[in-house]
Amino acid sequence: MTTSQNLANPKHHLRARRAALAVTIVTAITLALVLNANVIRVHAVGAFTSLKAPGEAAFVAGHRGDATVAPENTLEALTLALDSAADYVETDVQLTADGVPVLMHDWTVDRTTNGTGPVWTYTYEELSALDAGSWFGDDFAGATVPSLEQFLNVLRWSTKNAILELKGSWTDEHVALVADLIARNGVANHVILGSFDIMTLQAVQRVSPELPGMLIVRDIVGDPAQLAAAAGAVALVTSKKAIMRNPELVQQVHDAGLGILIYTLNDSDTWSDAVALGVDGIVTDRPAELGTWIAKEVSDRGTLPFAPQHAFGE
């Protein structure tokens, strides 16, 4: 078979892509072993020990990995985000019918695989047999829905951190499954658990109080300190719309001693506005682009050379 024929063959693309991913992972592991595993990392919760002032560079969180260049929540997208300028990679965790934590955002597999139906109706073996890449592009045909364990085994060799959003409501028993995987992979200091559900974060505090939590809310109503205390959270994650309605929320959250992140910002205008307000982190579908933008537009002192001349997001 000629070279041109090989390149035209989708199976060749798949083999090459998987080989490249394997080389990336093996290289990271080898470097860690050569360095005696003394990888310099920033503690995941360290981002909130010194809250950002207006104009300081926010940290970058890759939403479902780098979903602009690879199918969301696959190892391909997550590894690309870890290899980019992102500080964190954000992903979503659900349980299969047989209790295996897997990475999937939607409640059903319809949009991002060739299967149909709710995630929780599949066993892990059934789910991992689905094609989670073809919907994004032929080059990713055969990509699979990863387990949380597979992802953590990659994260452990990275210098980056992760935000794991626990989808829906989790019991103590189910939280323990995730906490055990985090502990066994030695990444407890480099993971933050997030949820929209206060009771889920309360379960995290009961099961593994050493694991920091983020409460995700579409809007912040009332006292941020009381809201975070109810969930045992070190930070609040909220929407662009919430900040547009009330830009003072950023300072109110900081006054409560909490970190604040905004989701999901994908253009330089909103990045500029968010940094000017002093948010601690920006969740984006474009982590590589945002990292490059911060490096270019934010000075060494961590301040923007400009200030927004309009309301947030306009």
N, C-alpha and C positions, 0 to 999 in steps of 0.2 A: 504493500500500500504506500502511495506517495505521501510526502509531507502535506501537500495541499489537501489530500483526501482525509488525512488524519485530522487536520484543523477543522474540516467541515463536519466531522463526525461528533454529534452531541455526547456520545459516550466517552470520546477522547477528551472533550472539554471537562466532563465530570471527573474523569480520572485525574486530569491535570490539576483541577481545582482542589480536589481532595488531597492530592499529593502536596500541593502548596500549603494547604492548611496544616497538614501533618508536619511538614518541615518547620513551619512557624512555631508550632507547639513544642516540637522536640528541641528546636534551637533555644527557646525560652527556658525549658527545663535544664538543658545542658549548661547554659550560662549560669543558672542559679546554682547548679551543683559545683561548677568551677569556682564560683564565688563563695562556696560553702553556705549557700542559701541565705547569705546576709544581704538580702535585697533591701535597698533603701526605699521605704514606703511611707506615705502619709497616713496616719491613723484615720479611719473613715470618719469618726466623729470629730476629728481635729479641725475640720472645716468650720465648726461652730464654736470653738473655744475663743476665737477672735473674730467677732462679727464684722462684716464689711461696712465701710463708710461709703457715703455717696461718691461715686467715681472710681472706686477700687474694682479691680477685675474680679468678676464672679467666677466660680468654678463651673466647668462644663460637664453636663451629664448627657451621655448619648442615649436617646430615647429608643428602647428596644434594640440597642446596638447602633450601628450606622445603617439605618434603613434606607438611605438614599442610594447605596451601592450594593446592597445584598438583602435578601428577604429577612424581614424583621424577626427578631428573637431566635434566629438560627445561630449555630456556632460560627458560621461565616460572618454574619453581621456583628456579632458580639466581639469576635476576635479582631475584626477591623477597627471597631471602636476602641478596644483596649490598646491597639497599636497606634491610635491617632493621638491628637493633642487633648482628647477628653481626659478629665480627672476621674470621672465615674462612668460606669455603664449601668443603665437602668433596664430592668427586665421584669416580666410578669410571671408569677408562679401559680399554678393550679394543680389539683390532684387528679390522677387517673382513677378509674374504677377500682384498681387494686392498690391504691394508696401510694403511688409513686409521684413525687413532685416533678412537674414538667414545666417548660417555658412556653406559654401561650397567652396572648392578650384576650382574644375574643372568647366568649362562652362556648361557641361552636367552632368546629374546624373548617367550616365551609369556605371562608374567605382566603385562608392562607395554606390550604392543603387540597388534595384531590379527594378528600373524604367529605362526609356530611354528618351532622349531629353534634350534640354536646360533648365537650372534652371528657366529662366525667362518666360517659357511657363506654369509653374505650379503656381496655387494659393498656398497660405500657407497651406490651409487645405489639398490640394492634395499632396503637398510635404511632409508634416508631417505624411502622411499615409504610406510613403515608408519605407522599411526596410533598414536602413543604417548600419547594423552591421553584417549580415550573411556573407558578402564577406570576413570579417576579421576572423570570427570564429563562431562556433555554439553557444558559450557562450554569444555572443552579438547579437543573432537573436532578432529582434524587436527594436533595438536601432533606434532612430529617428534623422532626421536632425533638429538640434535645431535652434530656433530663436535667434537673437542677444539679445533680451530682456531676454530670459531664461538664457543665459550665464551671462549677466550683473547682474542678480539677484543672481547668485552664486558668481561672482567676488566681489560684494559689501561686502560680509562677509569674504573675504580672506585678508591676509596680502600682497598678491602679486599684480602685475600689469599686464596690457595686451597691446599687440600690435595688433591693428585691421587693417588688410590690406583691403582697399576698392578696390575690383576687377573692372578693367575696368575704364570707364570714368563716373564721377558722376556730376550731376547738383547741383546747390545751394539747390533746393527743396529736392532732394534726400539726400544730406548731412544733411539737417535739420532733417530728420527722425532719423538718427543715433545720431546727437547731442542731440536731445530731449530725446532719450532713455538713453544716458549717463548722462544727467542732472537729469532726474527723478530717476535714481538709485544712484545718489550721488557719481559717480566715475570719475568725470572730472579730478581730480588730479592724477588718477591712470590708465589713458588710453592714448596711443599715437596712432594716426592715420597714417597709412603708405599707400603709393601708388606708382606705376610705372608712374602714370600720373600726370604731373605738374599741369595741369588745375584742376584736382580733388583737389589737395592740396591747390590751390589758392581758390577754392570754400570753403574749410574748413576755410581758413583765413577770408573770407568774412562773413561766417555764424557764426562761433564760433572761433574767434581769440585766445581765451584762451586755445583751444585744441592744443597741440603740434603735429607737423607732422614730418614724416620721408619720405625722397624720396628714393625709391628703384630703383637702377640702376644696370644693368649687368656689366657695366664698368664705371669708372669715367674719363671723358674726359674734358680737359680744367681746368678752375679755380673752385675748389670745393666751394669756397665762393659764386661765382656768380651763380653756379648751385643751391645751397641751397637757396640763396636769392630769386631766381625766383619762388621757390616753397614754401617759407616761412618755410623751414624745419630746425629743430634743429640738425638733424643727417642724415647721408647717410648710406644706407644699400647696400652692394655690394657683388659680388660673390667671391668665392675662386679663380676662374680663373683671375679675375682682380688683386687680390693681388699677385698671382703667377707671373703675368707679370711685376708688378711694386710694390714691397714691400714698397717703399717709399711713396706710397699713404696714408698709415696710418698716417705718420707724416705730410704730406701735408694737410690732412683733419683736423688734430688736430691744425695745425698752423692757420687754418681758424676759429678756435674756435668751431668746430663741432664735434659731436660724430660720430663714425663709427662702424658698425656691419658687420659681415660676415655671409653669408648663404651658404650652409647648411653643417656644419662640423660634422662628425659622428665617428671620431676615434681619439685616443690619440695623434697620430703624428701631425695631423692638429690642434688639440686643443693646443698642446705645441707650435707650430709655431705661432699661432694666439696670444697667450698670450705673447710670447716673443716679438712680434712686438708692443704690446700695444693696441690691439683693445679693444673697450669698451664693446662689447657684441658679443656673439656667438649664432647663431641660429642653433638648433640641433634637430634631430629626437629622440635623446637619452638624454633628460634633466636630468633624475635621475642619469644616468651614468656619465654625464659631471659634475654634482654637486658633486658627490662623488670623481671624479678625481681631481677637483679643491681643495676640502678639503684635499685630501691626498698629492697632488704634489706641491701645492702652500703654501709657508711658512706663518707664522703669519704676517710677514711684507709685504705680498702681492707680493713676488717675487719668481720666479721659481728657484730651486737650480741647474738649468742647462740652457743651451742655445742651440738652434738648430744648428746642424753642417752641414746643407744642405739647399737648397732653399726651400721656402714655399711649403708644400704639396708633396715633393718628398719622 
